[in-house]
Amino acid sequence: MTEIVSVTPGSPAAGKISPGETLVSINESPIGDVLDYQFHSYDPLLLLTTKTPDGQWKLTSVQKDAGEDLGLCFADALMDKPRACQNSCIFCFIDQLPKDLRETLYFKDDDVRLSLLTGNYVSLTNLSEAEVARIIRLKISPVNISVHATDPRVRTMMLGNLRAGRCMELMRQLGDAGITMNAQIVLCPEVNDGAVLSGTMAELKTLYPRLQSVSVVPVGLTRHREGLYPLLPVDQALARVTIDQVEEFAACCLAAHGTRLFYCGDELYLTAGLPLPEEEAYEDYPQLENGVGLMRSFDVEFREALAYLEHPAPPAPFSVATGMAASDFLQDLLATAAEKCAKIEGHVYAVENAFFGPLVSVAGLITGQDLRAQLLGRDLGTKLLIPKSMLRHGEGVFLDGMTIEELETALGVPVLPIAPDGESFLEAIFMDACS
């Protein structure tokens, strides 16, 4: 049973269900978590059983459109405790965190429900047969799966879990039942690259069309790896070989199935020193949240928004802070904007990640203390633009606990978090310009 903390005004349940009531069942089906709730609340005619704060049982009839959200809000999105990871992955980023961060950052989840809600990738190693059957019964799709290797021996070693070798068996079971899936491969040099990667792609291809997309992304390594598996970083040579390998296989999939199916993450192209593929190569951007095509999408959105900007007035001087990986990319976009508005005064500052180490070059892992240390005394103009991905979701707090307000005080300028799309970036640049 899960307590309702609020009811969305104007929703089907508004005026019928009150905060503080506990949801027990829908159409006599017990509600244990978000999967039960989403499945059983889909139909247009519902009978809700709740328990009031004074312990009274209550029956409520609700009529709505099929698939329309009831409007009930719960304290926890899962309506249950998240399931912890049972693996000991050789590439686990959480194992590479420094000490004394927020306690929540050290929790390793491996919860298939989060795959549905937030797009998280799961290993499938902690699913019982009953839980697999439940996914099938509730028609949970898509399920995002961290595969890494389909060779049972290699995957078992990489995940440090004897159950890891059943990955393909479980994926076939899900696919045969009509469950759609996406997959990711974290590329670890001398572990699952080369021939192992070729074998993994060949096996995963057999799951099409239930398998909708596969990303290949480089392993992330911090400087805090004492006592961990001696992984090597993906260097330029391996990045180029891997891109050729994946793109060649993807071309075969395109010819056979009309989709590339396999995609390399943006970071691989940056590491390789190669240009990003054109927009058509990403099809409908199936793994945008996994860093596949994010920069190309950003570029297209920025240029399209710029084309609609007529006679723009010069914006106030500004600055942009990003990771080492994306600095040249953003500088090129500012140069493009300057072709339309020559008086743009914007500085792009590439912030080296001293907190996690120089091998971590993405913007989303830059901390407040690194921003403060490397931008203090710089010409920041009237505002500093940063990617919203640097902050804890829904909050103005960096990974190291520093707040936006603390950074603004230190640097003496407003700090504006920007959504990860090109149009928002352009709007932030010109937001205070006179039209």
Order of alpha helices (4+ residues) and beta strands (2+ residues): beta-beta-beta-alpha-beta-beta-beta-alpha-alpha-beta-alpha-alpha-beta-alpha-beta-alpha-beta-alpha-alpha-beta-alpha-beta-alpha-beta-alpha-beta-alpha
